[in-house]
Amino acid sequence: MKPKYTTRVSAGRGTKPDRYTFDEIWYMDGGVLTCGDDDLRVLVAKALSRIPRDVVDRVIDDVLFIPGHKSFIINKEFLRRQLMKDDGDVRAIIVISGDAIRKRDIRDVLHEVAHYWLGHADDSRIFDAFSVISVEEVIRQEEEADELVEKWMKGGKE
């Protein structure tokens, strides 16, 4: 169920032409992007309303957010249908912790989106059990994602 306060929230933030409003993202999601979890849907819509439209467009097309709290039960059929994009490719998955959802931590969502946008998840070494990313590389990627979140929060682009 859509929160009642969204129009007021959107009205205050919807003045930037390069950003979508909370309401626009809420309806673009339709509950699918966030696996039907309304608390996560609110958090993701708030977070994505802080970043440029071109980033949001790609996230909407390519990413599936999964709530990482114990009470969430993944419907395998739903997940199977939503993981496959129309072009046959597979969506990226971002798991948002139950703690971040409870705290409504938009920075946590933005940090994970920044990793996606910067191509950190495209690094096949992450998924290769026989190869390990160096500690230095992990630190570099974390700092790079944090820097991008700061730019987004200040109204900037990549």
CYANA upper distance limits for C-alpha pairs under 8 A (distance plus 0.5 A):
  1 MET  CA     38 ASP  CA      7.33
  2 LYS  CA      6 THR  CA      8.21
  2 LYS  CA     26 TRP  CA      8.40
  2 LYS  CA     38 ASP  CA      8.37
  3 PRO  CA     42 VAL  CA      8.37
  5 TYR  CA      9 VAL  CA      6.82
  6 THR  CA     10 SER  CA      6.36
  6 THR  CA     22 PHE  CA      7.12
  6 THR  CA     23 ASP  CA      6.80
  7 THR  CA     11 ALA  CA      6.45
  7 THR  CA     22 PHE  CA      8.49
  7 THR  CA     23 ASP  CA      7.30
  8 ARG  CA     12 GLY  CA      7.01
  9 VAL  CA     13 ARG  CA      7.04
  9 VAL  CA     22 PHE  CA      7.68
 10 SER  CA     14 GLY  CA      5.78
 10 SER  CA     21 THR  CA      5.68
 10 SER  CA     22 PHE  CA      5.73
 10 SER  CA     23 ASP  CA      6.82
 11 ALA  CA     15 THR  CA      7.85
 11 ALA  CA     21 THR  CA      8.31
 13 ARG  CA     21 THR  CA      7.07
 13 ARG  CA     49 SER  CA      8.38
 14 GLY  CA     19 ARG  CA      7.60
 14 GLY  CA     20 TYR  CA      7.22
 14 GLY  CA     21 THR  CA      5.41
 14 GLY  CA     22 PHE  CA      8.37
 16 LYS  CA     20 TYR  CA      8.47
 18 ASP  CA     52 PRO  CA      6.03
 18 ASP  CA     53 ARG  CA      6.18
 19 ARG  CA     49 SER  CA      6.57
 19 ARG  CA     50 ARG  CA      7.22
 19 ARG  CA     51 ILE  CA      6.68
 19 ARG  CA     52 PRO  CA      5.58
 19 ARG  CA     53 ARG  CA      5.66
 20 TYR  CA     24 GLU  CA      6.54
 20 TYR  CA     25 ILE  CA      7.08
 20 TYR  CA     48 LEU  CA      8.22
 20 TYR  CA     49 SER  CA      5.83
 20 TYR  CA     50 ARG  CA      8.48
 20 TYR  CA     52 PRO  CA      8.14
 20 TYR  CA     53 ARG  CA      6.60
 21 THR  CA     25 ILE  CA      6.91
 21 THR  CA     49 SER  CA      5.87
 22 PHE  CA     26 TRP  CA      6.50
 22 PHE  CA     45 ALA  CA      5.89
 22 PHE  CA     46 LYS  CA      6.25
 22 PHE  CA     48 LEU  CA      8.27
 22 PHE  CA     49 SER  CA      5.97
 23 ASP  CA     27 TYR  CA      6.77
 23 ASP  CA     45 ALA  CA      8.27
 24 GLU  CA     28 MET  CA      6.63
 25 ILE  CA     29 ASP  CA      6.52
 25 ILE  CA     45 ALA  CA      5.90
 25 ILE  CA     48 LEU  CA      7.82
 25 ILE  CA     49 SER  CA      7.62
 26 TRP  CA     30 GLY  CA      6.98
 26 TRP  CA     31 GLY  CA      8.40
 26 TRP  CA     41 ARG  CA      7.63
 26 TRP  CA     42 VAL  CA      7.87
 26 TRP  CA     45 ALA  CA      6.16
 28 MET  CA     60 ILE  CA      8.17
 29 ASP  CA     33 LEU  CA      5.75
 29 ASP  CA     34 THR  CA      7.75
 29 ASP  CA     41 ARG  CA      8.14
 29 ASP  CA     60 ILE  CA      7.73
 31 GLY  CA     35 CYS  CA      6.57
 31 GLY  CA     36 GLY  CA      5.07
 31 GLY  CA     37 ASP  CA      7.46
 31 GLY  CA     38 ASP  CA      7.63
 31 GLY  CA     41 ARG  CA      7.05
 32 VAL  CA     36 GLY  CA      6.35
 32 VAL  CA     64 LEU  CA      8.47
 32 VAL  CA     82 GLN  CA      8.09
 33 LEU  CA     41 ARG  CA      8.37
 33 LEU  CA     60 ILE  CA      7.45
 33 LEU  CA     63 VAL  CA      7.63
 33 LEU  CA     64 LEU  CA      5.59
 33 LEU  CA     65 PHE  CA      6.45
 34 THR  CA     38 ASP  CA      8.22
 34 THR  CA     40 LEU  CA      6.71
 34 THR  CA     41 ARG  CA      6.00
 34 THR  CA     44 VAL  CA      8.27
 34 THR  CA     64 LEU  CA      6.88
 34 THR  CA     65 PHE  CA      5.35
 34 THR  CA     66 ILE  CA      6.53
 34 THR  CA     67 PRO  CA      7.97
 35 CYS  CA     64 LEU  CA      8.07
 35 CYS  CA     65 PHE  CA      7.39
 35 CYS  CA     66 ILE  CA      6.75
 35 CYS  CA     67 PRO  CA      8.26
 35 CYS  CA     79 LEU  CA      8.48
 36 GLY  CA     41 ARG  CA      8.06
 37 ASP  CA     41 ARG  CA      6.58
 37 ASP  CA     67 PRO  CA      7.68
 38 ASP  CA     42 VAL  CA      6.67
 39 ASP  CA     43 LEU  CA      6.89
 39 ASP  CA    101 ILE  CA      7.17
 39 ASP  CA    102 ARG  CA      8.50
 40 LEU  CA     44 VAL  CA      6.49
 40 LEU  CA     67 PRO  CA      7.02
 40 LEU  CA     96 ILE  CA      8.48
 40 LEU  CA    101 ILE  CA      6.52
 41 ARG  CA     45 ALA  CA      6.53
 42 VAL  CA     46 LYS  CA      6.66
 43 LEU  CA     47 ALA  CA      6.64
 43 LEU  CA    101 ILE  CA      7.28
 43 LEU  CA    104 ARG  CA      6.37
 43 LEU  CA    105 ASP  CA      7.86
 43 LEU  CA    106 ILE  CA      6.77
 43 LEU  CA    109 VAL  CA      8.32
 44 VAL  CA     48 LEU  CA      6.42
 44 VAL  CA    106 ILE  CA      7.75
 44 VAL  CA    109 VAL  CA      7.23
 45 ALA  CA     49 SER  CA      6.56
 46 LYS  CA     50 ARG  CA      7.55
 46 LYS  CA    106 ILE  CA      7.38
 47 ALA  CA     51 ILE  CA      7.94
 47 ALA  CA    106 ILE  CA      5.42
 47 ALA  CA    107 ARG  CA      7.80
 47 ALA  CA    109 VAL  CA      6.97
 47 ALA  CA    110 LEU  CA      6.67
 48 LEU  CA     56 VAL  CA      6.74
 48 LEU  CA    110 LEU  CA      7.95
 50 ARG  CA    152 TRP  CA      6.93
 50 ARG  CA    153 MET  CA      6.82
 50 ARG  CA    155 GLY  CA      7.70
 51 ILE  CA     55 VAL  CA      7.33
 51 ILE  CA     56 VAL  CA      7.45
 51 ILE  CA    152 TRP  CA      5.93
 51 ILE  CA    153 MET  CA      8.00
 51 ILE  CA    155 GLY  CA      7.83
 51 ILE  CA    156 GLY  CA      8.49
 51 ILE  CA    157 LYS  CA      7.98
 52 PRO  CA     56 VAL  CA      6.99
 52 PRO  CA    152 TRP  CA      8.16
 52 PRO  CA    156 GLY  CA      8.46
 52 PRO  CA    157 LYS  CA      6.85
 53 ARG  CA     57 ASP  CA      6.49
 54 ASP  CA     58 ARG  CA      6.88
 55 VAL  CA     59 VAL  CA      6.67
 55 VAL  CA    117 TRP  CA      7.70
 56 VAL  CA     60 ILE  CA      6.49
 57 ASP  CA     61 ASP  CA      6.81
 58 ARG  CA     62 ASP  CA      6.37
 58 ARG  CA     63 VAL  CA      8.44
 59 VAL  CA     63 VAL  CA      5.66
 59 VAL  CA    113 VAL  CA      8.23
 61 ASP  CA     85 LYS  CA      8.34
 61 ASP  CA     91 ARG  CA      8.45
 62 ASP  CA     85 LYS  CA      8.07
 62 ASP  CA     90 VAL  CA      8.31
 62 ASP  CA     91 ARG  CA      5.37
 62 ASP  CA     92 ALA  CA      6.55
 63 VAL  CA     91 ARG  CA      5.60
 63 VAL  CA     92 ALA  CA      5.17
 63 VAL  CA     93 ILE  CA      6.22
 63 VAL  CA     94 ILE  CA      7.53
 64 LEU  CA     82 GLN  CA      8.10
 64 LEU  CA     83 LEU  CA      7.71
 64 LEU  CA     91 ARG  CA      6.83
 64 LEU  CA     92 ALA  CA      6.68
 64 LEU  CA     93 ILE  CA      5.44
 64 LEU  CA     94 ILE  CA      6.75
 65 PHE  CA     93 ILE  CA      6.40
 65 PHE  CA     94 ILE  CA      5.33
 65 PHE  CA     95 VAL  CA      6.23
 65 PHE  CA     96 ILE  CA      7.43
 66 ILE  CA     93 ILE  CA      7.55
 66 ILE  CA     94 ILE  CA      6.66
 66 ILE  CA     95 VAL  CA      5.19
 66 ILE  CA     96 ILE  CA      6.73
 67 PRO  CA     72 PHE  CA      7.23
 67 PRO  CA     95 VAL  CA      6.33
 67 PRO  CA     96 ILE  CA      5.73
 67 PRO  CA     97 SER  CA      6.75
 67 PRO  CA     98 GLY  CA      6.90
 67 PRO  CA    101 ILE  CA      8.26
 68 GLY  CA     72 PHE  CA      7.74
 68 GLY  CA     95 VAL  CA      6.28
 68 GLY  CA     96 ILE  CA      5.92
 68 GLY  CA     97 SER  CA      4.87
 68 GLY  CA     98 GLY  CA      5.54
 69 HIS  CA     97 SER  CA      6.67
 69 HIS  CA     98 GLY  CA      4.67
 69 HIS  CA     99 ASP  CA      8.13
 70 LYS  CA     98 GLY  CA      8.16
 74 ILE  CA     78 PHE  CA      8.32
 74 ILE  CA     79 LEU  CA      7.54
 75 ASN  CA     79 LEU  CA      6.67
 76 LYS  CA     80 ARG  CA      6.47
 77 GLU  CA     81 ARG  CA      6.68
 78 PHE  CA     82 GLN  CA      6.58
 79 LEU  CA     83 LEU  CA      6.36
 80 ARG  CA     84 MET  CA      7.42
 82 GLN  CA     91 ARG  CA      8.37
 83 LEU  CA     90 VAL  CA      6.00
 83 LEU  CA     91 ARG  CA      5.68
 83 LEU  CA     92 ALA  CA      8.40
 84 MET  CA     88 GLY  CA      6.39
 84 MET  CA     89 ASP  CA      6.45
 84 MET  CA     90 VAL  CA      5.25
 84 MET  CA     91 ARG  CA      6.77
 85 LYS  CA     89 ASP  CA      5.92
 85 LYS  CA     90 VAL  CA      6.34
 85 LYS  CA     91 ARG  CA      6.94
 94 ILE  CA    112 GLU  CA      7.35
 94 ILE  CA    113 VAL  CA      8.34
 96 ILE  CA    100 ALA  CA      7.09
 96 ILE  CA    101 ILE  CA      7.47
 96 ILE  CA    108 ASP  CA      8.17
 96 ILE  CA    109 VAL  CA      7.30
 97 SER  CA    101 ILE  CA      6.88
 98 GLY  CA    102 ARG  CA      6.60
 99 ASP  CA    103 LYS  CA      6.63
100 ALA  CA    104 ARG  CA      6.27
100 ALA  CA    105 ASP  CA      5.57
100 ALA  CA    106 ILE  CA      8.44
100 ALA  CA    108 ASP  CA      7.16
101 ILE  CA    105 ASP  CA      6.98
105 ASP  CA    109 VAL  CA      7.50
106 ILE  CA    110 LEU  CA      6.60
107 ARG  CA    111 HIS  CA      6.37
107 ARG  CA    149 VAL  CA      7.66
108 ASP  CA    112 GLU  CA      6.95
109 VAL  CA    113 VAL  CA      6.72
110 LEU  CA    114 ALA  CA      6.45
110 LEU  CA    149 VAL  CA      6.56
111 HIS  CA    115 HIS  CA      6.96
111 HIS  CA    145 ALA  CA      6.29
111 HIS  CA    146 ASP  CA      6.77
111 HIS  CA    149 VAL  CA      6.54
112 GLU  CA    116 TYR  CA      6.96
112 GLU  CA    145 ALA  CA      8.26
113 VAL  CA    117 TRP  CA      6.56
114 ALA  CA    118 LEU  CA      6.44
114 ALA  CA    145 ALA  CA      5.64
114 ALA  CA    146 ASP  CA      8.33
114 ALA  CA    148 LEU  CA      6.93
114 ALA  CA    149 VAL  CA      7.17
115 HIS  CA    119 GLY  CA      6.80
115 HIS  CA    120 HIS  CA      5.70
115 HIS  CA    121 ALA  CA      7.08
115 HIS  CA    141 GLN  CA      7.97
115 HIS  CA    142 GLU  CA      8.46
115 HIS  CA    145 ALA  CA      6.13
116 TYR  CA    120 HIS  CA      6.48
116 TYR  CA    121 ALA  CA      6.22
116 TYR  CA    122 ASP  CA      8.29
118 LEU  CA    145 ALA  CA      8.03
119 GLY  CA    123 ASP  CA      7.62
120 HIS  CA    141 GLN  CA      7.52
121 ALA  CA    126 ILE  CA      7.82
123 ASP  CA    127 PHE  CA      8.45
124 SER  CA    128 ASP  CA      6.86
125 ARG  CA    129 ALA  CA      8.44
125 ARG  CA    131 SER  CA      6.25
125 ARG  CA    132 VAL  CA      6.91
125 ARG  CA    133 ILE  CA      7.10
126 ILE  CA    131 SER  CA      8.16
126 ILE  CA    132 VAL  CA      7.46
126 ILE  CA    133 ILE  CA      7.29
128 ASP  CA    132 VAL  CA      8.10
133 ILE  CA    137 GLU  CA      6.75
133 ILE  CA    138 VAL  CA      7.18
134 SER  CA    138 VAL  CA      6.89
135 VAL  CA    139 ILE  CA      6.68
136 GLU  CA    140 ARG  CA      6.60
137 GLU  CA    141 GLN  CA      6.61
138 VAL  CA    142 GLU  CA      6.66
139 ILE  CA    143 GLU  CA      6.64
140 ARG  CA    144 GLU  CA      6.56
141 GLN  CA    145 ALA  CA      6.60
142 GLU  CA    146 ASP  CA      6.67
143 GLU  CA    147 GLU  CA      6.62
144 GLU  CA    148 LEU  CA      6.85
145 ALA  CA    149 VAL  CA      6.78
146 ASP  CA    150 GLU  CA      6.83
147 GLU  CA    151 LYS  CA      6.91
148 LEU  CA    152 TRP  CA      6.71
148 LEU  CA    158 GLU  CA      6.92
149 VAL  CA    153 MET  CA      6.55
150 GLU  CA    154 LYS  CA      6.76
151 LYS  CA    155 GLY  CA      6.94
151 LYS  CA    156 GLY  CA      5.49
151 LYS  CA    157 LYS  CA      7.00
151 LYS  CA    158 GLU  CA      7.64
152 TRP  CA    156 GLY  CA      5.54
152 TRP  CA    157 LYS  CA      6.56
152 TRP  CA    158 GLU  CA      8.06
